[in-house]
Amino acid sequence: MSAVEQLRDICLALPQATEKETFGGPTFRVRDKIFAMPRADDGRVSVWLKAAKGGQEMLIGADPDRFFRPPYVGHKGWVGVRLDGEPDWGEVTELVRRSYRLIAPRRLAKALR
C-alpha cells in the first residue's frame, strides 16, 4: 500500500470526511474544509496538516528531517510531515486526528474524544 493510500484510509475513517481533488492532488476535508493534503512537490511524499498553536514549532524543532513548514499554509500554523521512508503511522494517525479536530465542527470533533 502506498503512503497516500494509507493516509487515505486514515483520513476517510474520520466522521464525515471526504476526498476532493484540488491543487493537482487529493485533499481530505470535513464539511468542505481541508484538514489533510498529501503532497509531493519536492519529490518526497508528505502530508500537510493543521497544527495547534505552537505545535508547528515544537514538531519541527524536535525532528526537522521529518517535519517542515509547508509553503502557502505554513504561516497559518500548518505543518508538513514527511511520509517517505518508514513513517510512524501511529504518530501520523494522531496528527491527522488532531488536524481534523482543529478543522471540524465541534460536534464532530468531540466524537473523536
Stockholm file with secondary structure:
# STOCKHOLM 1.0

chainA/1-113         MSAVEQLRDICLALPQATEKETFGGPTFRVRDKIFAMPRADDGRVSVWLKAAKGGQEMLIGADPDRFFRPPYVGHKGWVGVRLDGEPDWGEVTELVRRSYRLIAPRRLAKALR
#=GR chainA/1-113 SS CCHHHHHHHHHHTSTTEEEEEETTEEEEEETTEEEEEEECTTSSCEEEEECCTTHHHHHHHHCTTTEECCTTTGGGTEEEEECSSSCCHHHHHHHHHHHHHHHSCHHHHHTTC
#=GC SS_cons         CCHHHHHHHHHHTSTTEEEEEETTEEEEEETTEEEEEEECTTSSCEEEEECCTTHHHHHHHHCTTTEECCTTTGGGTEEEEECSSSCCHHHHHHHHHHHHHHHSCHHHHHTTC
//
